[in-house]
Amino acid sequence: MTTATCYRQQIVRAVTGTRPAITWNITNSGALDRICARLVEAERAAEILQAKGYGKPGLLLHEVAALVPAKI
């Protein structure tokens, strides 16, 4: 199961309750897929920045991004 799929299921469960996410009909699947893809990108960006020495686990991505020096 991909990370995007995990995000998708968590989002649907958070909104709909305890019924399995797969049993719900998603009205705008494309929008939900884009949100999940963006979450995966943000997670990966945070990992890359941390591996390069920016920030530490637990910081929000925008806090880590603020530590990156401006490009000259």
CYANA upper distance limits for C-alpha pairs under 8 A (distance plus 0.5 A):
  1 MET  CA      5 THR  CA      6.83
  1 MET  CA      6 CYS  CA      7.47
  2 THR  CA      6 CYS  CA      6.88
  3 THR  CA      7 TYR  CA      6.74
  3 THR  CA     40 VAL  CA      7.14
  4 ALA  CA      8 ARG  CA      6.61
  4 ALA  CA     33 ASP  CA      8.13
  4 ALA  CA     36 CYS  CA      5.65
  4 ALA  CA     37 ALA  CA      6.39
  4 ALA  CA     39 LEU  CA      8.11
  4 ALA  CA     40 VAL  CA      6.66
  5 THR  CA      9 GLN  CA      6.71
  5 THR  CA     36 CYS  CA      8.10
  6 CYS  CA     10 GLN  CA      6.67
  7 TYR  CA     11 ILE  CA      6.56
  7 TYR  CA     36 CYS  CA      6.29
  7 TYR  CA     39 LEU  CA      8.21
  8 ARG  CA     12 VAL  CA      6.73
  8 ARG  CA     32 LEU  CA      7.51
  8 ARG  CA     33 ASP  CA      7.74
  8 ARG  CA     36 CYS  CA      6.53
  9 GLN  CA     13 ARG  CA      6.58
  9 GLN  CA     21 ALA  CA      5.88
  9 GLN  CA     22 ILE  CA      8.09
 10 GLN  CA     14 ALA  CA      6.49
 10 GLN  CA     21 ALA  CA      8.28
 11 ILE  CA     15 VAL  CA      6.82
 12 VAL  CA     16 THR  CA      6.40
 12 VAL  CA     17 GLY  CA      8.49
 12 VAL  CA     21 ALA  CA      6.03
 12 VAL  CA     24 TRP  CA      8.47
 13 ARG  CA     17 GLY  CA      5.71
 13 ARG  CA     18 THR  CA      6.77
 13 ARG  CA     19 ARG  CA      7.56
 13 ARG  CA     20 PRO  CA      7.37
 13 ARG  CA     21 ALA  CA      6.09
 16 THR  CA     21 ALA  CA      8.42
 19 ARG  CA     23 THR  CA      7.61
 20 PRO  CA     24 TRP  CA      8.09
 28 ASN  CA     32 LEU  CA      7.11
 29 SER  CA     33 ASP  CA      6.57
 30 GLY  CA     34 ARG  CA      6.72
 31 ALA  CA     35 ILE  CA      6.79
 32 LEU  CA     36 CYS  CA      6.72
 33 ASP  CA     37 ALA  CA      6.57
 34 ARG  CA     38 ARG  CA      6.63
 35 ILE  CA     39 LEU  CA      6.82
 36 CYS  CA     40 VAL  CA      6.82
 37 ALA  CA     41 GLU  CA      6.74
 38 ARG  CA     42 ALA  CA      6.62
 39 LEU  CA     43 GLU  CA      6.64
 40 VAL  CA     44 ARG  CA      6.72
 41 GLU  CA     45 ALA  CA      6.53
 42 ALA  CA     46 ALA  CA      6.66
 42 ALA  CA     61 LEU  CA      7.73
 43 GLU  CA     47 GLU  CA      6.87
 44 ARG  CA     48 ILE  CA      6.73
 45 ALA  CA     49 LEU  CA      6.66
 46 ALA  CA     50 GLN  CA      6.60
 46 ALA  CA     61 LEU  CA      6.36
 46 ALA  CA     64 VAL  CA      7.85
 47 GLU  CA     51 ALA  CA      6.60
 48 ILE  CA     52 LYS  CA      6.82
 49 LEU  CA     53 GLY  CA      6.98
 49 LEU  CA     54 TYR  CA      5.72
 49 LEU  CA     55 GLY  CA      7.73
 49 LEU  CA     64 VAL  CA      7.80
 49 LEU  CA     65 ALA  CA      8.37
 50 GLN  CA     54 TYR  CA      5.36
 50 GLN  CA     55 GLY  CA      6.09
 50 GLN  CA     56 LYS  CA      6.41
 50 GLN  CA     57 PRO  CA      7.91
 50 GLN  CA     64 VAL  CA      8.48
 54 TYR  CA     64 VAL  CA      6.64
 54 TYR  CA     65 ALA  CA      8.43
 54 TYR  CA     67 LEU  CA      6.95
 54 TYR  CA     68 VAL  CA      7.42
 55 GLY  CA     59 LEU  CA      7.15
 55 GLY  CA     63 GLU  CA      8.20
 55 GLY  CA     64 VAL  CA      5.51
 55 GLY  CA     67 LEU  CA      7.63
 56 LYS  CA     64 VAL  CA      8.27
 59 LEU  CA     63 GLU  CA      6.64
 59 LEU  CA     64 VAL  CA      6.93
 60 LEU  CA     64 VAL  CA      6.95
 61 LEU  CA     65 ALA  CA      6.57
 62 HIS  CA     66 ALA  CA      6.61
 63 GLU  CA     67 LEU  CA      7.35
 64 VAL  CA     68 VAL  CA      7.71
